[in-house]
Amino acid sequence: MNMEHAYFSTKMLTDDAGTITGMAWPFAAPDRVGDWIEKGAFSKANLPLPMLFAHDQKDPIGAWTEAKETDEGLEITGKMLVGEMNRAREVSALVKSGAIRGLSIGFFTKKSKPRAGGGRTITDLELIEASLVSVPMHPNAQIRSAKSGIEALQLAEAINRATAQFAAR
């Protein structure tokens, strides 16, 4: 049985303590290869799950401690070890800057059927990890906190330019 990785659209939030939340799998759309995971497939998730960077098993940066299926999808919450690991601090900074925008899950498929037009409908799986990734497979991937941070920096730059122009008068 080969482990699979699925990249998907996500919205993540992170704080200075390293707590991070995200939509690990949205139920409303398939990924880029056409795979669709049904609600209920994650019901046997065994927590905590490793939080990896880019599916590298040699690069753990924390753990996912909560996973719940909602009508929207699988929501996960965990903690990057920003107080204990330099690598976790680096990845946290990348998330906040917008350089890391997605999540990706690693799993073994237990039950699936082919979908018309390609891909599969997966109804049972074993979730074994969730990774932070720079380029998610899903075309609508975005992180709210990073977007907000970038907008705040742009606003600060505009205020500084306006203040400089006003002071020059």
Phi, psi and omega in degrees: 000123180268140175284141180248154175239134178237125178261141186207168177294142180209156170233120182241151172234140177222153178237178184293337179279354178097359177291135183221139177232154179194164174269103185285328176206113175282132182282345189279353185205151176281164174281186185295337179263004175095002179287138181233122178258126182280149172302136182105338181294335181265006188297340181258020181302129182259110184262154357284154176256145175297137171258111182250165170256120175056039177062016180274109182295347176267004183230057175286142181234002179166202180215145173270122185251347178225139175213124179220141175273127174244180175297331181282321182163196178273116177259135179233149177225139179202191181223125170281141184276062185293334179276347185245336187228130176300319182298320178296322177296319178298313181294321177301317178296321179294322177296313182295330180280343184097359179288328175253116187238357187222170174239156177213138180255146173251130185205163171252128177283130177256325180212128179204166174219151181296147176257145175300131180089000177114158182082187183224159166257117183259125182248347178209135181207165172249110179280124183243343176193163172225130186246150168271132184227155182279322181233099180287156181292325184284134185291344181259022182294133176201155178241122181298314185295320179292318178300316178297320180295319179295317178298322179295319178295319179296319178296317179298319178296319179296318178296317179297319178296316180296319179296318179297318178295319180294319180292331181288342182282000000 
